[in-house]
Amino acid sequence: MLWHIALVMALLCSLPSPSLGKLHVGFYSNSCPNAESTVSSVVKEASSSDPTIPAALLRLHYHDCIVQGCDASILIENPGSGQPEKQAQNHAGLRSLDVIDRAKARLEGVCPGVVSCADIIALAARDSVALSQGPTYAVPTGRRDGLVSNEADAANMPGVHDSVAVLRKKFADKGLSEKDLVVLSGAHTIGTTACFFIEQRLYNFSTGGGSDPTINPQFLPELQSQCPNGGNVNARLPLDRGSERIFDHQILSNIRSGFGVIESDAQLYNDASTKVIIDSYLDSINSILGSSFESDFVKSIVKMGKIGVLTGTQGEIRRVCSAFN
């Protein structure tokens, strides 16, 4: 009988522990029961005074995960040597880092040293989608914060001028599929971009100048009026024409019609494989019988949120999100 007990105990000990090295929904249910609701409250407060906050927080989650993994390296102000990751040109225009700081400060007041900044970013993105009338979903938590933040690490992240082939490869390198590429690009359904990111597309797309011929002729004058040649490169315009604050699949319809704003979005409809994926979400029959953009977005963002995570005893739980302990 004793050997039976020993065998059972050995088997139980060999099972993976969700609190040691694994992400799971409700990670803080015992250690900080109000962690998720606290983050939600801070995001709602910030968004009520600035309706552009949800899009900024969703972008922040992507920019954090797509470089070194979802480790809050994007928040570091002073890495000790060199420039922090947030200074990279590919991260230009990132905002709402202060919202994460406020959520962290509030959590430190009730659960000191428990909730990671990396998890706060993921939870804030989830809340931002919901506040934009998008799908609600559960976020697996248990991430820990990274110990490295280096500007050079962001040099090879996906860029607005990358071809679909290059984007496909960069996403694959992070364990993301072609469908993930399309669906996560669809996150541009909310938010704005700066003229800096589209001026080449509008005025110097090919040798000798000129604009991208895939831009709908009706849309080109509109873009050029918002971003005049030689104008303010920091001026902002909606990524999803006519629906910049509502999370829906209008962005895909705009891309199909030549109303995509940034080049990387527009290119998705010029590639045979990604074109099929976009069409599948806009086809009336498939939208009934197949999966929806919203449901696939949830799968993709949860998947993205697991890239390169630190768990268990890896990394640390920062006391302040902008600085290593």
C-alpha positions in Angstrom: 0.0 0.0 0.0 2.8 2.4 0.8 4.3 2.0 -2.6 0.9 2.9 -4.1 0.9 6.1 -2.1 4.4 6.9 -3.0 3.6 6.4 -6.7 0.6 8.7 -6.5 2.6 11.4 -4.8 5.3 11.1 -7.4 2.8 11.5 -10.2 1.2 14.5 -8.6 4.6 16.1 -8.1 5.4 15.6 -11.7 2.3 17.4 -12.9 2.9 21.0 -14.1 2.1 23.6 -11.5 0.1 26.6 -12.8 1.8 28.8 -10.3 5.3 27.7 -11.3 6.2 28.4 -14.9 2.7 28.5 -16.5 0.3 31.2 -17.4 -3.3 30.6 -16.5 -6.5 32.5 -16.1 -7.0 33.7 -12.5 -3.3 33.6 -11.5 -3.9 36.3 -8.9 -7.2 34.9 -7.5 -5.6 34.2 -4.2 -2.5 36.4 -4.0 -4.3 39.6 -5.2 -8.0 38.9 -5.8 -8.8 42.4 -7.1 -5.9 42.7 -9.5 -7.9 42.5 -12.7 -10.7 44.7 -11.5 -8.1 47.3 -10.3 -6.5 47.4 -13.7 -9.9 47.7 -15.4 -10.8 50.6 -13.1 -7.7 52.5 -14.0 -8.1 51.9 -17.7 -11.8 53.1 -17.6 -10.8 56.2 -15.7 -8.1 57.1 -18.2 -10.3 56.4 -21.2 -13.2 58.5 -19.9 -10.9 61.6 -20.0 -9.1 60.6 -23.2 -11.0 58.3 -25.7 -7.7 57.6 -27.6 -6.3 55.6 -24.6 -7.8 52.2 -25.5 -6.0 52.1 -28.9 -2.8 53.3 -27.4 -2.9 50.5 -24.7 -3.7 47.9 -27.3 -0.7 49.0 -29.4 1.5 49.0 -26.3 0.7 45.3 -25.7 1.7 44.4 -29.3 4.9 46.5 -29.2 5.9 44.9 -25.9 5.4 41.3 -27.0 6.7 41.4 -30.6 10.3 42.4 -29.6 11.7 40.3 -26.8 8.4 38.8 -25.6 5.7 40.0 -23.2 8.0 41.1 -20.4 7.3 44.9 -20.0 10.7 45.8 -21.4 9.0 48.5 -23.3 8.3 50.5 -20.1 11.9 50.8 -18.9 13.3 54.4 -18.7 16.9 53.7 -17.9 18.3 50.3 -18.5 21.7 51.1 -16.9 23.7 51.2 -20.1 22.7 52.2 -23.6 19.3 53.3 -24.7 16.0 51.6 -23.6 13.9 49.7 -26.0 11.2 52.4 -26.0 13.6 54.8 -27.8 13.6 52.7 -30.9 12.3 54.4 -34.0 9.8 51.4 -34.5 8.2 52.4 -31.2 7.7 56.0 -32.2 4.5 57.5 -30.9 3.8 54.9 -28.1 1.6 56.4 -25.5 -0.3 55.6 -22.3 2.7 54.1 -20.5 1.6 56.4 -17.6 -1.7 54.4 -17.4 0.3 51.3 -16.7 2.3 53.2 -14.1 -0.9 54.3 -12.4 -2.4 50.8 -12.3 0.9 49.5 -10.9 1.0 52.1 -8.1 -2.6 51.3 -7.1 -1.8 47.6 -7.0 1.4 48.1 -5.0 -0.8 49.8 -2.4 -2.8 46.7 -1.8 -0.7 43.8 -3.1 3.0 44.9 -3.0 5.4 42.9 -5.1 2.7 40.6 -6.5 1.4 41.8 -9.9 3.8 42.1 -12.8 3.9 45.1 -15.1 3.8 42.6 -18.0 0.5 41.3 -16.8 -0.9 44.8 -16.3 -0.1 45.6 -20.0 -1.9 42.4 -21.2 -4.9 43.1 -18.9 -5.1 46.7 -20.0 -5.2 45.7 -23.6 -8.0 43.3 -22.9 -10.0 46.1 -21.1 -9.3 48.5 -24.0 -10.8 46.1 -26.6 -13.9 45.7 -24.4 -14.2 49.5 -23.9 -14.1 49.9 -27.7 -17.2 47.6 -28.1 -15.0 44.7 -29.1 -15.0 41.1 -27.7 -14.4 40.3 -24.1 -12.0 37.5 -23.3 -10.0 36.0 -20.4 -6.3 36.7 -20.1 -4.0 34.0 -18.9 -1.7 35.7 -16.3 1.5 34.8 -14.4 4.0 36.7 -16.5 7.1 38.2 -14.8 9.0 41.3 -15.7 12.2 41.2 -17.8 15.6 42.3 -16.8 16.7 43.7 -20.2 15.6 46.7 -22.3 17.7 47.5 -25.3 16.9 49.8 -28.2 18.7 47.6 -30.6 16.4 44.6 -29.9 13.5 46.5 -31.7 15.4 47.0 -34.9 13.9 43.9 -36.6 10.3 44.2 -35.5 7.6 44.3 -38.2 7.5 47.7 -40.0 5.0 49.7 -42.0 7.0 49.4 -45.2 7.7 45.6 -45.0 6.3 43.4 -47.7 3.8 40.7 -46.8 6.6 38.1 -47.3 8.8 39.9 -44.8 5.9 40.3 -42.3 5.0 36.7 -42.7 8.6 35.7 -41.8 8.8 38.0 -38.8 5.5 36.8 -37.4 6.6 33.2 -38.0 9.8 33.8 -36.1 7.6 34.7 -33.1 5.4 31.6 -33.5 2.6 33.5 -35.1 0.7 32.3 -38.3 -0.3 34.1 -41.4 -3.9 34.3 -40.0 -2.4 35.9 -36.8 -0.7 38.5 -39.1 -4.0 39.5 -40.7 -6.1 39.4 -37.5 -3.6 41.3 -35.4 -3.2 43.9 -38.2 -6.9 44.2 -37.8 -6.3 45.7 -34.4 -5.8 48.9 -36.4 -9.6 49.1 -36.3 -9.1 51.5 -33.4 -6.6 54.3 -33.1 -4.6 56.7 -35.2 -1.2 56.9 -36.9 1.2 59.8 -37.6 1.8 61.3 -41.0 5.4 60.3 -40.5 4.4 56.7 -41.2 2.6 57.4 -44.5 4.4 60.3 -46.1 6.6 58.0 -48.2 3.5 56.2 -49.4 1.9 59.4 -50.4 4.8 61.3 -52.0 7.8 59.1 -52.6 6.5 55.6 -53.1 8.7 54.7 -56.0 11.8 56.1 -57.7 11.0 59.5 -59.1 8.2 60.1 -56.5 4.5 59.6 -56.7 2.0 57.8 -54.5 1.1 54.2 -53.9 -1.1 53.1 -56.9 -3.1 50.8 -54.6 -4.6 53.8 -52.7 -8.2 54.3 -53.8 -8.2 57.4 -56.1 -11.1 58.8 -54.0 -9.0 58.4 -50.8 -5.7 59.8 -52.0 -6.7 63.5 -51.9 -8.2 62.9 -48.4 -4.9 61.5 -47.1 -2.9 64.2 -48.8 -5.0 66.9 -47.2 -4.5 65.5 -43.8 -0.8 64.9 -44.4 0.4 67.6 -46.9 3.8 67.2 -48.4 6.3 69.0 -46.1 3.7 69.4 -43.4 3.6 68.3 -39.8 4.8 64.7 -39.7 3.4 64.3 -36.2 -0.2 65.2 -37.2 -2.4 62.2 -36.7 -5.2 60.6 -38.7 -7.5 57.5 -38.1 -6.2 54.1 -39.2 -9.7 52.9 -39.8 -11.6 55.5 -41.8 -15.0 56.1 -40.4 -14.7 53.7 -37.4 -11.6 54.7 -35.4 -13.0 54.2 -32.0 -15.1 51.1 -32.5 -13.6 47.6 -32.6 -15.1 45.9 -35.6 -14.0 44.5 -39.0 -14.5 47.7 -40.9 -10.7 48.0 -41.1 -10.7 44.8 -43.3 -13.4 46.3 -45.6 -11.4 49.5 -45.9 -8.3 47.5 -46.8 -10.2 45.6 -49.5 -11.5 48.8 -50.9 -8.2 50.6 -51.1 -8.9 52.7 -48.0 -6.1 51.2 -45.9 -4.0 54.0 -44.4 -0.6 52.4 -43.7 1.3 50.5 -46.4 1.6 47.2 -44.4 -2.2 47.0 -44.0 -2.8 47.8 -47.7 -0.3 45.1 -48.8 -2.4 42.4 -47.1 -4.9 42.6 -49.9 -2.2 42.4 -52.6 -1.0 39.1 -51.5 -3.0 36.0 -52.6 -2.9 34.2 -49.3 -3.7 37.1 -47.0 -6.3 38.3 -49.4 -8.2 35.1 -49.0 -8.2 35.5 -45.2 -9.5 39.1 -45.4 -12.2 38.0 -47.8 -13.2 35.1 -45.5 -14.2 37.6 -42.8 -16.2 39.8 -45.2 -18.0 37.0 -47.0 -21.6 36.9 -45.8 -21.9 33.1 -45.9 -18.6 32.5 -44.2 -19.3 35.0 -41.5 -22.3 32.8 -40.5 -20.7 29.4 -41.0 -17.0 30.2 -40.3 -15.2 31.9 -37.5 -15.6 35.7 -37.1 -12.9 38.3 -37.1 -13.7 39.0 -33.5 -13.4 35.4 -32.3 -10.2 34.9 -34.2 -8.7 38.1 -32.8 -9.2 36.8 -29.3 -7.3 33.6 -30.2 -4.5 35.6 -31.8 -4.0 38.2 -29.1 -4.1 35.5 -26.4 -1.5 33.6 -28.4 0.6 36.7 -28.9 0.4 37.4 -25.2 2.4 34.1 -24.6 5.4 35.1 -26.7 8.6 34.7 -24.7 7.0 35.1 -21.3 9.0 34.8 -18.2 7.4 32.7 -15.4 8.1 31.0 -12.2 11.3 32.4 -10.8 12.5 34.0 -14.0 12.8 37.8 -14.2 11.3 39.8 -11.4 8.2 41.6 -10.2 9.1 45.3 -10.5 8.1 47.7 -7.8 7.9 50.5 -10.4 7.2 49.6 -14.0 9.7 52.1 -15.5 12.7 50.8 -13.6 14.4 47.5 -12.7 14.4 46.6 -9.0 
